[in-house]
Structure formats: C-alpha cells, structure tokens
Amino acid sequence: MSGQASVRQLVALNGRGVAGRQPSVGGAGEFGGAEEDRTPDLRIANATLSQLSYGPVMIAAGQRRDAILASVSPVEPDLVVPTPGCRGARRIDNMARSNVCRQGTRMLSTLALLAETDFPPLTRDLLNTLQVNLGYRCNLQCQHCHVNAGPKRDEVMNREVVDTVLAYLDRWEVPELDLTGGAPELNPHFEYLVERARALGVQVIDRCNLTVLEEPGQEGTAAFLATQQVRIVASLPCYLEENVDQQRGRGVYEKSLRVLRTLNGIGYGQPGSGLELDLVYNPQGLELPPPQGPLEVDYKHYLGEHHGVQFSRLLTIANMPINRFGGMLLAKNTFGDYMATLRGAHRDENLTSVMCRSLLSVDWQGFVYDCDFNQMLTMPLSGCDVPVRLTDLMETPLSGLPIAVAGHCYGCTAGQGSSCGGSF
C-alpha cells in the first residue's frame, strides 16, 4: 500500500466526514471558531458566481475561478470591504450564505484563486519540525497576519491535543517543536508543553510578537523561556518606528524595544549565552524581502546604535497572499500584481529547501497540514479530501508522501526563498 493510499485509509477509518472546519453559527464549536472570525469551508471554493461586486473590487464573469467570499474577521475597517446590508453578491449557495453576512463587512478569500496552479510537485523528506499552532488569540492584530489572529479569537488548543503533540514528538523523535499562534504564550498549557518537550530533548521555538510579554499574567514568561533555553523568533517587521506601528499598531514599536531590552538583560541575543533571539522582517507592501544578510547588518547597526538592542539573526519572510493580507490585496485590486511578482521571481533551486518538505503543521484542533499556510487555507494533506488528525498519523511515516500545493507556494520559492527559518 502506498503512503498516499494509507493516509486516505486513515481518513476513512477516522470516519468524521469533515470537509475542513465547519462554520459555527452559534459560536465556537469543534470545527468552528469564534463567531467573529471563521475559517472558510473548502467546498465554498467550488462555488461559481456569475459576478461579484465588493465595493471597490469587481471580479468579472469568465474567470476560471471566481474569487469567493470567506469568513468575516474582526480586522481593521480599512482591511475589510463595506457592503451595506450584505447586498454585494448576486447569489451564494446556502452553505456559504451563513458565512458572508455580518455587520455589513466582508473578508475576501484568495483560496479559489490559488487552488488551481502550475506550481511544481513536491514530496516530503525526513520530518525535522513539528509546527504547532496553539490558538488564534493574540493581543495584536497585524495587517500582514496570515492567521487572522486577534484579541477576539477564542480558538485555543486544549490539554488533550497538547498531550497528543507530546506523544507524537516522542514516537517519531522529532528534534524541533515550533510553537506559533496567535500568540502561543496565551495558551494556558504553553508552559506545560514547553517543559515536557524539553524533557524529551526537543528544541523548542517560541514565535513571539514581543509585546505579549507585557500582557497581564505574562510577567514570568521571559524568565521561563530562558530557563528552558527556548529559542525566541520575534516579529519586528522593520527597525524604524513608523513602519512597525503602521503595520502592527500604534505604540507596538516602543513596547517591542522594551521587551527586547528585557530579553537582552537575561541573556537573550548575547554572544555565548546560548539563548537565541532572532528577529523577523516582513515587507510593508507588494515587494519581496530584500537580501537577508545586508538587511541584518542594517538592523543590528540601527537597533544597537539607537536603542542598545542586540539579537542573534534576522529572518526575512515574504507576505503570503492569504487571509488578512490576501484579502487586503483583493480589496485594493493588487492581488494579480502580487501573484505576478511571486511567479516571476520563482527559482527552481529553492524547491529543495522549502519548509514543507521537513515540517508538519498542526492546528489548534489537532488536524495536520503540510505547512502553516496550507493550514490557514484548510488544505488537507495531498490525496485527502478532509483534514487528518495527528492521532491518525502516529504509525504512518511521512517521508516520500506528496505535498499539497497551490498558487501561494510561489511565496516560498520567489527570489532568495522564504520560510519560517528566513531566506534560503
């Protein structure tokens, strides 16, 4: 039996018959998140609309795949498209209709425009990293966020799924656990998971937005991370205050600097301390990240000279045309331009280094995906019609399995390449 066939069989045995996360009309449910922010059902991507008019956005009939409406997210007004009375779309099937109308705002989905692609096929290599999304709740609400995270999100991984993660790490001797969110530190089982993963000898990465460490209840988190020798990968999309606050919110830059100085004070980013502190750069708009090496020099010079801040490495990551950033591209009629930029900068030599070849992504419910971006699009493992749970893969080796790809994958192979570990 082939690896792909065995995954299909696991789904059948699982017997849940779930096509992604189903919308939860009354609030959070097993396959639905907060009422304020829902993930689109995969079947909605197959809806064909004669014409959609979203205020400033007009997508004409005749496109092979019409852009369709996904869940509404509690994002800033300039990131959503006003449609008074939800009268913009002519017709949407009954299943989609409950997802599209809420307080006159709509988030545009890029899934239907990405699903059909000529991106080269990929297969899995040895598993090196288990990337786990502990939930979508975050104290920030950033423009570039591909998770649609925010303070109103209430999806949080429970203790049972956390224990499944630990069991999988132990069973397959996965060397690295990459914790993300939202803000992963806000999960009530964060320290439990970190402590037990470290006891297994697993290296732990905390993808931290920095400002969360100043939130109530997080006073001891920095010291905890240092004690556990957790590598911190922190978002700071620019070294200039104006650009950071524009992308992440007013005052975020100054808060981030305070936290960076605190982390420096306990050894993070200091040579010889063994406490790694990496910063992450995201572009402000449609451009690709600049070369990582020279930009790191600029970051270190400016932050050190002006703010006395030190860090280990800079990671540059391209913005993905999905969820909040993707919706903004559609709302501004720049989605096609951005995709042309990604495709035009594609390099075949980057295919061997893409993160999905050695990474498995787990969502807050315990479903698995080939990468974090596929998770946000609810794209199941290749060959599966529905997402598979981590528990179903306990005895299934992944090496050699095909990887589910779509148009957004060009974001990882464009230019110098982009991954959760920075450029290639």
MORA-V71206 format. One record per backbone hydrogen bond with DSSP energy under -1.0 kcal/mol. NH is the residue of the N-H (numbers start at 1). CO is the residue of the C=O. If there is no record, write none. Layout:
NH_CO / NH_CO
This chain:
6_2 / 7_3 / 8_4 / 9_5 / 10_6 / 11_7 / 12_8 / 13_9 / 14_10 / 15_11 / 20_18 / 27_24 / 29_32 / 37_34 / 44_41 / 45_42 / 46_43 / 47_44 / 52_59 / 54_57 / 57_54 / 59_52 / 70_107 / 75_73 / 79_76 / 80_77 / 81_106 / 83_104 / 86_83 / 97_93 / 99_96 / 105_102 / 109_68 / 114_111 / 115_111 / 124_401 / 125_357 / 128_358 / 129_358 / 130_176 / 131_360 / 132_178 / 133_362 / 134_180 / 136_155 / 138_150 / 143_247 / 145_142 / 150_136 / 153_150 / 157_134 / 162_158 / 163_159 / 164_160 / 165_161 / 166_162 / 167_163 / 168_164 / 169_165 / 170_166 / 171_167 / 172_168 / 174_169 / 176_128 / 177_203 / 178_130 / 179_205 / 180_132 / 183_137 / 186_183 / 187_184 / 190_187 / 193_189 / 194_190 / 195_191 / 196_192 / 197_193 / 198_194 / 199_195 / 201_198 / 202_197 / 203_175 / 205_177 / 206_231 / 207_179 / 208_206 / 208_233 / 211_209 / 213_210 / 214_211 / 215_212 / 218_215 / 221_218 / 224_220 / 225_221 / 226_222 / 227_223 / 228_224 / 229_226 / 230_225 / 231_204 / 232_276 / 233_206 / 234_278 / 235_208 / 236_280 / 244_240 / 245_241 / 246_242 / 247_243 / 248_244 / 249_245 / 252_249 / 255_251 / 256_252 / 257_253 / 258_254 / 259_255 / 260_256 / 261_257 / 262_258 / 263_259 / 264_260 / 265_261 / 267_264 / 268_263 / 269_275 / 270_267 / 273_270 / 278_232 / 279_313 / 280_234 / 281_315 / 295_291 / 296_292 / 297_293 / 298_294 / 299_295 / 300_296 / 301_297 / 302_298 / 303_299 / 304_300 / 305_301 / 306_302 / 307_303 / 308_304 / 309_303 / 312_277 / 315_279 / 317_281 / 322_320 / 326_322 / 327_323 / 328_324 / 329_325 / 330_326 / 331_327 / 332_328 / 333_330 / 334_329 / 338_334 / 339_335 / 340_336 / 341_337 / 342_338 / 343_339 / 344_340 / 345_341 / 346_343 / 347_413 / 350_347 / 351_348 / 353_350 / 357_354 / 358_355 / 360_129 / 361_369 / 362_131 / 363_367 / 366_363 / 368_388 / 369_361 / 375_371 / 376_372 / 377_373 / 378_375 / 379_374 / 384_381 / 390_366 / 392_389 / 393_390 / 396_393 / 400_124 / 401_398 / 403_122 / 407_114 / 409_406 / 410_407 / 411_408 / 412_409 / 415_345 / 417_414 / 418_412 / 422_419 / 424_416
